[in-house]
Amino acid sequence: MLTKLDKAERRWGGAHNLIDQWISNRRKLLIQYFIVAGLAPYSRSEKSLPKMDQVKQFCAQLVDYVSEGHFEVYNNVVKACERFGESSIETANGLLPRISESTDTALDFYDKYTNASDEQVLYQLDNDLSHLAQAMESRFELEDELLELLYQRLP
């Protein structure tokens, strides 16, 4: 996921403030994911679990990222596409419902780990993180289509 993000940053970085902000926030989310998941370079021993406060910090970033997309970024991309004609609007509006599918997965993850009454829930974390990663990777690909749509039409 970080490799794809690096490619996106090289392709679209600096083209528009909205794109730069989006890429930066995605990077922060992915780094926190790698920390919680114990992936290189943030490895943890096989038997150790992350601390609940790390998981909750990740949850906060996750919900911020998802919310920013729905309540700020996507609206701004659609508004920008309005200047580029009907086909751009249709493409953007066609992507948004598909992106929203991953929102439910992210919010379910958030609810489960922020409302947990004890740390026993952490034994389910690796499986839940794997499921979340699949949903978020699909989301990132669709978001990248939105970015490309915006980027292609920038002056």
Protein Blocks (a to p, Z undefined) as FASTA:
>chain_A
ZZmmmmmmmmmgokamklmmmmmmmmmmmmmmmmmnopafkbccfkbccdfklmmmmmmm
mmmmmmmmmmmmmmmmmmmmmmnojklmmmmmmmmmmmmmmmmmmmmmmmmmmmpcbfkl
mmmmmmmmmmmmmmmmmmmmmmmmmmmmmmmmpZZ
